């Protein structure tokens, strides 16, 4: 079992991620399960998709007013990335958005807030954004940072994780492909809640910006816990190989 040793409600995102792999995160566990300890330690290269995902998480967690304080929109007269004006504007405004992305994020945010299930969480529970939790298990140190968790009388009852997607109708396959089942069980087990109360809220990045909520079945919970335990055992044993069988029969 996990034991929470520390909870920090106001830790910045940069500080949370500054520890690297010294304290085990969900992303690290997914990388270890899928590949190896060595492969999981290689940081992801920044790209436009990751940047947009971060921006969407920010608008969901901060709300539109605080988001607009953090991000600026690139003016039309310096929107060409090849020009000196653009480079100078980005240098002074590292959190700048293109006008197109600003409009798209706003429509996705509106779709999220029109979702009946999401509104029921927001309206009936105390909402908390990106609290950092630190825990121990089997002599190892772990950390999680849920996008949002919901509590009543101080007891955590539900957790949500926001995901951008190209198509909500295929997102259920992404849950297995990208190890989201492992993530959900890991977060739930650290927090001591039923993994069935962990929800992925997927929002499409293009019109009509469909928003769909996904929860884990009992089968998916068991699968996610097996993945998590395999990854933790790999770390405990010091596994450093590529992580594949000598011969894999398919």
NORQUI-V562910 format. One record per helix or strand. SS is the DSSP state (h for helix, s for strand). FROM is the first residue (numbers start at 1). TO is the last residue. If there is no record, write none. Layout:
# NORQUI-V562910
ss = (SS	SS)
from = (FROM	FROM)
to = (TO	TO)
This chain:
# NORQUI-V562910
ss = (s	h	s	h	h	h	h	s	h	h	s	h	h	s	s	s	s	s	h	h	h	s	s	h)
from = (3	13	24	26	37	48	64	73	76	84	97	99	116	126	132	140	148	155	168	180	195	198	211	218)
to = (8	17	24	34	40	62	70	73	78	92	97	113	124	129	137	144	152	165	177	191	197	204	215	237)
